[in-house]
Amino acid sequence: MVVCDAGACCHAMSSNYNLKMSPPEYLVDGDRLTCIRKVETLEDYLRVFDV
């Protein structure tokens, strides 16, 4: 699925208070596809807590 513009729903305004991991983000430049943000894992999420 490609969402060209997510507005306030993009990563800058995202939150994981409900334990929903962020999806990867890609930059499309002509025929080039570049991963600019990797998929968030549970380990990434828990890193911000003192667990």
Secondary structure by P-SEA (a helix, b strand, c coil): cccccccccccccccccccccccbbbbbccccccccccccccccccccccc
